[in-house]
């Protein structure tokens, strides 16, 4: 009698494990990224700044933004990048985007290999690709106006209350 009860429980556990396994496989297979931007630069990004300092006065308030280039206050940005745009989205949150246009990044390069960079300026709260005219939102990096399938290239931005750390 005990043997039949144990056999029945094992059969139920086997069915449960099969269902859990199928759900697990389905979950794993649905997590693959199929729309990865091939234009993401293989760059090294290491930025550590105090966004509340007078040097970065434009970042002192929510909605502020600035450009960071290699060497700015010790920033390490390898040559594969065209620089970084940092945007303060709230008191404790920042966004960091590469200035390389995510769609057709080399469309407007000169003979001496100087290429277009995304610009904010008078386009705020958007970044503009001056070559294609595409506009990208600084809030989430999405393409707001123009053609293309990729959003801005975003880096990790971690604010610990004193320093902002941007990295990839």
C-alpha positions as CSV (number, residue, x, y, z in Angstrom):
1,X,0.0,0.0,0.0
2,X,2.8,2.4,1.0
3,X,4.6,1.5,-2.2
4,X,1.6,2.5,-4.4
5,X,1.2,5.9,-2.6
6,X,5.0,6.7,-3.1
7,X,4.7,5.6,-6.8
8,X,1.7,7.9,-7.3
9,X,3.5,10.8,-5.6
10,X,6.6,10.3,-7.7
11,X,4.5,10.2,-10.9
12,X,2.8,13.5,-9.9
13,X,6.2,15.1,-9.1
14,X,7.5,13.9,-12.5
15,X,4.6,15.6,-14.2
16,X,5.2,18.8,-12.2
17,X,8.9,18.7,-12.9
18,X,8.1,18.3,-16.6
19,X,5.8,21.3,-16.6
20,X,8.4,23.4,-14.7
21,X,11.1,22.4,-17.2
22,X,8.9,23.3,-20.2
23,X,8.1,26.7,-18.6
24,X,11.8,27.3,-17.9
25,X,12.9,26.4,-21.4
26,X,10.2,28.7,-22.8
27,X,11.3,31.6,-20.6
28,X,14.9,31.2,-21.5
29,X,14.2,31.1,-25.2
30,X,11.9,34.1,-25.1
31,X,14.7,36.2,-23.5
32,X,17.0,36.2,-26.5
33,X,17.6,39.6,-28.1
34,X,16.9,39.6,-31.8
35,X,17.1,43.3,-32.4
36,X,20.6,44.1,-31.2
37,X,22.0,47.3,-32.7
38,X,25.1,46.3,-34.8
39,X,26.3,49.9,-34.5
40,X,27.1,49.8,-30.8
41,X,30.7,50.8,-30.5
42,X,33.1,48.5,-28.8
43,X,34.2,51.3,-26.5
44,X,35.5,51.5,-23.0
45,X,33.5,54.0,-20.9
46,X,34.5,54.9,-17.3
47,X,33.3,58.2,-16.0
48,X,33.2,59.2,-12.3
49,X,32.0,62.8,-11.7
50,X,30.4,64.9,-9.0
51,X,27.2,66.1,-10.8
52,X,26.6,68.7,-8.1
53,X,30.0,70.4,-8.5
54,X,30.4,73.8,-10.1
55,X,32.3,72.2,-12.9
56,X,29.1,70.4,-14.0
57,X,26.7,73.2,-13.1
58,X,24.4,72.2,-16.0
59,X,23.8,68.9,-14.1
60,X,23.0,70.6,-10.8
61,X,19.3,70.6,-11.6
62,X,16.8,68.1,-13.0
63,X,16.6,68.4,-16.7
64,X,20.2,69.5,-17.0
65,X,22.6,67.8,-19.5
66,X,26.2,68.0,-20.6
67,X,28.7,66.4,-23.0
68,X,31.6,64.4,-21.6
69,X,34.7,63.7,-23.8
70,X,37.8,61.6,-23.1
71,X,39.9,63.2,-20.4
72,X,37.2,65.5,-19.0
73,X,37.8,65.4,-15.3
74,X,39.5,62.0,-15.6
75,X,36.9,60.4,-17.8
76,X,38.1,57.4,-19.8
77,X,36.3,57.2,-23.2
78,X,38.0,55.1,-25.8
79,X,38.3,56.3,-29.4
80,X,35.5,54.0,-30.6
81,X,33.0,56.3,-28.9
82,X,32.2,59.9,-30.0
83,X,31.7,61.1,-26.4
84,X,28.8,60.8,-24.0
85,X,25.7,62.8,-23.2
86,X,24.7,62.8,-19.6
87,X,21.1,63.9,-18.7
88,X,19.7,64.4,-15.2
89,X,16.2,62.8,-15.3
90,X,15.4,63.2,-11.6
91,X,17.2,64.3,-8.4
92,X,18.8,60.8,-8.1
93,X,18.7,59.4,-11.6
94,X,20.8,60.1,-14.7
95,X,20.8,58.8,-18.2
96,X,24.0,58.4,-20.2
97,X,24.1,58.0,-24.0
98,X,26.8,57.7,-26.6
99,X,27.0,60.6,-29.1
100,X,27.4,58.1,-32.0
101,X,24.2,58.1,-34.1
102,X,22.5,54.7,-33.5
103,X,21.2,54.6,-37.1
104,X,23.7,55.0,-40.0
105,X,26.5,56.3,-37.8
106,X,29.0,56.6,-40.6
107,X,26.7,58.2,-43.1
108,X,28.3,61.7,-42.8
109,X,32.0,61.1,-42.2
110,X,34.5,63.5,-43.8
111,X,37.6,62.3,-45.7
112,X,39.7,62.7,-42.6
113,X,37.4,60.3,-40.7
114,X,35.6,62.9,-38.6
115,X,32.0,61.7,-38.2
116,X,28.7,63.2,-37.0
117,X,27.9,63.3,-33.3
118,X,24.5,63.7,-31.7
119,X,23.9,67.2,-30.5
120,X,21.5,68.5,-27.9
121,X,21.7,72.4,-27.7
122,X,18.6,74.0,-29.1
123,X,17.0,70.6,-29.7
124,X,16.5,70.0,-25.9
125,X,14.8,67.7,-24.7
126,X,16.1,65.8,-27.7
127,X,19.4,64.8,-29.2
128,X,19.7,65.4,-33.0
129,X,21.7,63.6,-35.6
130,X,22.6,66.6,-37.8
131,X,23.3,64.3,-40.8
132,X,19.9,62.5,-41.0
133,X,17.8,64.9,-38.9
134,X,16.6,62.1,-36.6
135,X,15.6,63.3,-33.1
136,X,16.0,61.0,-30.0
137,X,14.4,61.6,-26.6
138,X,16.8,62.2,-23.7
139,X,14.2,60.7,-21.4
140,X,14.5,57.2,-22.7
141,X,16.7,57.3,-25.8
142,X,13.9,56.4,-28.2
143,X,13.7,57.6,-31.7
144,X,11.2,60.5,-31.6
145,X,11.3,61.8,-35.2
146,X,12.9,60.4,-38.3
147,X,13.7,57.0,-39.7
148,X,15.6,54.1,-38.2
149,X,15.0,51.1,-36.0
150,X,17.4,51.7,-33.1
151,X,17.3,54.0,-30.0
152,X,20.3,55.9,-28.6
153,X,23.1,53.7,-27.2
154,X,22.7,53.9,-23.5
155,X,25.4,53.2,-20.8
156,X,24.9,52.4,-17.1
157,X,24.6,55.5,-15.0
158,X,24.7,54.9,-11.2
159,X,24.4,57.8,-8.7
160,X,25.4,57.0,-5.1
161,X,24.4,60.4,-3.8
162,X,27.8,61.9,-4.2
163,X,29.4,60.6,-7.4
164,X,27.9,59.6,-10.8
165,X,29.5,56.5,-12.2
166,X,28.9,55.9,-16.0
167,X,30.2,52.6,-17.5
168,X,29.5,49.9,-20.0
